[in-house]
Structures are given as C-alpha cells and as structure tokens.
Amino acid sequence: MDYSTVTKSWAEFKVGDYCSFAKTITAADVVMWCGLTGDMNPVHLDREYCKTTRFKDIIVPGIYVLGFVSATLSKLAIGGIYASQDIRFMQPVYLDDTITATSTIIDKLEAKHMLKFLTHCVNQKGETVMDGEALLFIQRTRSYPSAIDHVLEKG
C-alpha cells in the first residue's frame, strides 16, 4: 500500500487534533484476548467467581480497553510509534459496555519529534473508565515511494 496518501508530515499535526474509536465489548472479545495474552485472571473469565468479588460480574481487562487508545493513535498518526502511556483506571468495564476512546494532541515536542496526547475512555453512560497521557514518536520522513514514483525516476 502507498501510505504517502494517508500519512501526515510533522507540520500538519496541530494541537487540538483528535481521533475517536468506539466498540461494544463482547464475551468472545474477552475470551480471545485472554487466550492470546495468557491472562487467565478469573475476574475476566469466571462469572461465578466474580459474584464473590466487589465487581459482582466479569470485568474486561483494562489493557484490552487501552488497546482502543492505541487504535485512535494509529488512525491519527499512521506510522507513529508509541513511546509511553500514563493511564489511570477509573471504573471497571463490563461485558456489553460500549467504550469510546478519544486521543487529543495537547503538545508538540519539537526537539524530540513527539506528540503528547490526552487519552480518555468513556462508557455508554458517559462515565470515564480510564484517562491518561501518551507520547507518540513521529517519524521524520513520510517518504513511501509508490510504484509510479519508481517508474518516473527511471524516465
């Protein structure tokens, strides 16, 4: 794929730019996540066990939900590289919750060629389930030559 049509140059990023991603989380999502990562914590998989906890039902792994933030960053800054994430888990996320993640550029760190983001996730009730800040390294070049560029170079 020719990414030059969808990537941004450093100058194109502006404080205030944002992207959102929403998903309703299913039991299948959680089972697959736990299987892929090896996270077999019963609070994510065993409803009977969960009844004995303060949550009273299965909770979604927080790191799974954090992946929605990663989705927003990759949509806003294609080719960017995650450098860090500070995250606060505010409330549990349950099966069938619809989570909306939003990442907003709050600073451009010129010397490091990094963007600083406010990251925020809410459930379908508008309640904050997690928030934090992220740093994303932006590559200094966006030269992804297309097939036509290669032909033109040869004359």
C-alpha positions as a Markdown table, in Angstrom:
| # | Residue | x | y | z |
|---|---|---|---|---|
| 1 | Met | 0.0 | 0.0 | 0.0 |
| 2 | Asp | 1.1 | 3.5 | -0.7 |
| 3 | Tyr | 1.0 | 5.2 | 2.7 |
| 4 | Ser | 2.1 | 8.6 | 1.4 |
| 5 | Thr | -1.6 | 9.4 | 0.8 |
| 6 | Val | -2.6 | 8.9 | 4.4 |
| 7 | Thr | 0.3 | 9.9 | 6.5 |
| 8 | Lys | 0.9 | 13.4 | 7.7 |
| 9 | Ser | 4.0 | 15.5 | 7.8 |
| 10 | Trp | 5.2 | 16.9 | 11.1 |
| 11 | Ala | 3.9 | 20.4 | 10.2 |
| 12 | Glu | 0.4 | 19.0 | 9.6 |
| 13 | Phe | -0.1 | 17.9 | 13.2 |
| 14 | Lys | -1.9 | 20.6 | 15.3 |
| 15 | Val | -2.6 | 20.9 | 19.0 |
| 16 | Gly | -6.3 | 20.1 | 19.3 |
| 17 | Asp | -6.4 | 17.4 | 16.6 |
| 18 | Tyr | -8.2 | 14.3 | 17.9 |
| 19 | Cys | -9.5 | 10.9 | 16.9 |
| 20 | Ser | -12.1 | 8.6 | 18.5 |
| 21 | Phe | -12.8 | 4.9 | 18.3 |
| 22 | Ala | -15.8 | 3.1 | 19.8 |
| 23 | Lys | -16.6 | -0.6 | 20.3 |
| 24 | Thr | -19.1 | -2.7 | 22.2 |
| 25 | Ile | -17.1 | -5.4 | 24.0 |
| 26 | Thr | -18.4 | -9.0 | 23.8 |
| 27 | Ala | -17.7 | -12.1 | 25.8 |
| 28 | Ala | -15.9 | -13.5 | 22.7 |
| 29 | Asp | -13.6 | -10.5 | 22.6 |
| 30 | Val | -12.6 | -11.1 | 26.2 |
| 31 | Val | -12.1 | -14.8 | 25.8 |
| 32 | Met | -10.0 | -14.3 | 22.7 |
| 33 | Trp | -7.9 | -11.6 | 24.4 |
| 34 | Cys | -7.3 | -13.8 | 27.5 |
| 35 | Gly | -6.3 | -16.7 | 25.2 |
| 36 | Leu | -4.0 | -14.6 | 23.1 |
| 37 | Thr | -2.3 | -12.9 | 26.1 |
| 38 | Gly | -2.4 | -15.8 | 28.6 |
| 39 | Asp | -4.2 | -13.5 | 31.1 |
| 40 | Met | -6.4 | -16.1 | 32.9 |
| 41 | Asn | -7.4 | -14.0 | 35.8 |
| 42 | Pro | -10.9 | -15.3 | 36.9 |
| 43 | Val | -12.3 | -11.8 | 37.2 |
| 44 | His | -12.2 | -11.8 | 33.3 |
| 45 | Leu | -13.5 | -15.3 | 32.7 |
| 46 | Asp | -15.5 | -16.8 | 35.6 |
| 47 | Arg | -18.9 | -15.3 | 36.3 |
| 48 | Glu | -19.4 | -17.5 | 39.4 |
| 49 | Tyr | -16.1 | -16.4 | 40.9 |
| 50 | Cys | -16.9 | -12.7 | 40.1 |
| 51 | Lys | -20.0 | -12.9 | 42.1 |
| 52 | Thr | -17.8 | -13.2 | 45.2 |
| 53 | Thr | -15.8 | -10.0 | 44.3 |
| 54 | Arg | -16.7 | -6.3 | 44.6 |
| 55 | Phe | -17.3 | -6.2 | 40.9 |
| 56 | Lys | -20.1 | -8.8 | 41.1 |
| 57 | Asp | -19.7 | -9.7 | 37.4 |
| 58 | Ile | -17.0 | -10.3 | 34.8 |
| 59 | Ile | -14.8 | -7.2 | 34.1 |
| 60 | Val | -12.9 | -6.5 | 30.9 |
| 61 | Pro | -9.1 | -6.5 | 31.1 |
| 62 | Gly | -8.1 | -2.8 | 31.4 |
| 63 | Ile | -5.2 | -3.4 | 29.0 |
| 64 | Tyr | -7.6 | -4.7 | 26.4 |
| 65 | Val | -9.6 | -1.4 | 26.7 |
| 66 | Leu | -6.3 | 0.5 | 26.5 |
| 67 | Gly | -5.9 | -1.0 | 23.0 |
| 68 | Phe | -8.7 | 1.3 | 21.9 |
| 69 | Val | -6.5 | 4.2 | 22.7 |
| 70 | Ser | -3.8 | 2.7 | 20.5 |
| 71 | Ala | -6.4 | 2.4 | 17.7 |
| 72 | Thr | -7.0 | 6.2 | 17.9 |
| 73 | Leu | -3.3 | 7.0 | 17.9 |
| 74 | Ser | -2.7 | 4.8 | 14.9 |
| 75 | Lys | -5.6 | 6.4 | 13.0 |
| 76 | Leu | -4.5 | 9.9 | 13.8 |
| 77 | Ala | -0.8 | 9.4 | 13.2 |
| 78 | Ile | -0.3 | 6.5 | 10.8 |
| 79 | Gly | 3.3 | 5.2 | 11.2 |
| 80 | Gly | 3.8 | 6.8 | 14.6 |
| 81 | Ile | 5.5 | 4.8 | 17.3 |
| 82 | Tyr | 4.1 | 4.6 | 20.8 |
| 83 | Ala | 6.7 | 5.9 | 23.3 |
| 84 | Ser | 4.8 | 5.9 | 26.6 |
| 85 | Gln | 1.4 | 5.8 | 28.2 |
| 86 | Asp | 0.4 | 7.0 | 31.6 |
| 87 | Ile | -3.1 | 5.6 | 32.4 |
| 88 | Arg | -5.5 | 5.7 | 35.3 |
| 89 | Phe | -8.2 | 3.1 | 35.5 |
| 90 | Met | -11.2 | 4.9 | 37.0 |
| 91 | Gln | -14.0 | 2.4 | 36.8 |
| 92 | Pro | -14.5 | -1.2 | 35.7 |
| 93 | Val | -15.6 | -2.1 | 32.2 |
| 94 | Tyr | -18.2 | -4.9 | 31.9 |
| 95 | Leu | -19.2 | -7.1 | 29.0 |
| 96 | Asp | -21.5 | -5.4 | 26.6 |
| 97 | Asp | -20.3 | -1.9 | 27.6 |
| 98 | Thr | -19.6 | 0.4 | 24.6 |
| 99 | Ile | -16.4 | 2.2 | 25.1 |
| 100 | Thr | -15.4 | 5.3 | 23.2 |
| 101 | Ala | -11.7 | 6.1 | 23.3 |
| 102 | Thr | -10.5 | 9.6 | 22.3 |
| 103 | Ser | -7.0 | 10.9 | 21.9 |
| 104 | Thr | -6.3 | 14.6 | 21.5 |
| 105 | Ile | -2.9 | 16.3 | 20.7 |
| 106 | Ile | -2.1 | 18.6 | 23.6 |
| 107 | Asp | 1.5 | 19.4 | 22.8 |
| 108 | Lys | 4.1 | 19.1 | 20.0 |
| 109 | Leu | 7.6 | 18.3 | 21.4 |
| 110 | Glu | 9.7 | 19.7 | 18.5 |
| 111 | Ala | 13.1 | 18.7 | 19.8 |
| 112 | Lys | 12.0 | 15.1 | 20.3 |
| 113 | His | 9.7 | 15.0 | 17.3 |
| 114 | Met | 7.0 | 13.6 | 19.6 |
| 115 | Leu | 3.3 | 14.4 | 20.1 |
| 116 | Lys | 1.8 | 14.4 | 23.5 |
| 117 | Phe | -1.9 | 13.3 | 23.8 |
| 118 | Leu | -4.6 | 13.4 | 26.3 |
| 119 | Thr | -6.2 | 9.9 | 26.3 |
| 120 | His | -9.7 | 9.3 | 27.5 |
| 121 | Cys | -12.2 | 6.4 | 27.5 |
| 122 | Val | -15.9 | 6.6 | 28.4 |
| 123 | Asn | -18.6 | 4.0 | 28.6 |
| 124 | Gln | -22.1 | 4.3 | 27.0 |
| 125 | Lys | -23.3 | 6.2 | 30.1 |
| 126 | Gly | -20.6 | 8.9 | 29.6 |
| 127 | Glu | -18.7 | 7.8 | 32.6 |
| 128 | Thr | -14.9 | 8.0 | 32.5 |
| 129 | Val | -13.4 | 4.5 | 32.7 |
| 130 | Met | -9.8 | 5.5 | 32.1 |
| 131 | Asp | -7.8 | 8.5 | 31.3 |
| 132 | Gly | -4.1 | 9.5 | 30.9 |
| 133 | Glu | -1.5 | 10.8 | 28.6 |
| 134 | Ala | 0.5 | 9.3 | 25.8 |
| 135 | Leu | 3.7 | 10.2 | 23.9 |
| 136 | Leu | 4.0 | 9.2 | 20.2 |
| 137 | Phe | 7.2 | 9.4 | 18.2 |
| 138 | Ile | 6.6 | 10.8 | 14.7 |
| 139 | Gln | 9.0 | 9.6 | 12.1 |
| 140 | Arg | 10.9 | 12.4 | 10.4 |
| 141 | Thr | 10.1 | 11.2 | 6.9 |
| 142 | Arg | 7.0 | 10.1 | 5.2 |
| 143 | Ser | 8.6 | 9.0 | 2.0 |
| 144 | Tyr | 6.8 | 5.9 | 1.0 |
| 145 | Pro | 7.5 | 5.8 | -2.8 |
| 146 | Ser | 4.7 | 4.5 | -4.9 |
| 147 | Ala | 5.1 | 2.3 | -7.9 |
| 148 | Ile | 4.5 | 5.3 | -10.2 |
| 149 | Asp | 7.4 | 7.3 | -8.5 |
| 150 | His | 9.7 | 4.4 | -9.3 |
| 151 | Val | 8.7 | 4.5 | -12.9 |
| 152 | Leu | 9.1 | 8.3 | -13.1 |
| 153 | Glu | 12.6 | 8.1 | -11.6 |
| 154 | Lys | 13.7 | 5.7 | -14.4 |
| 155 | Gly | 12.5 | 8.1 | -17.1 |
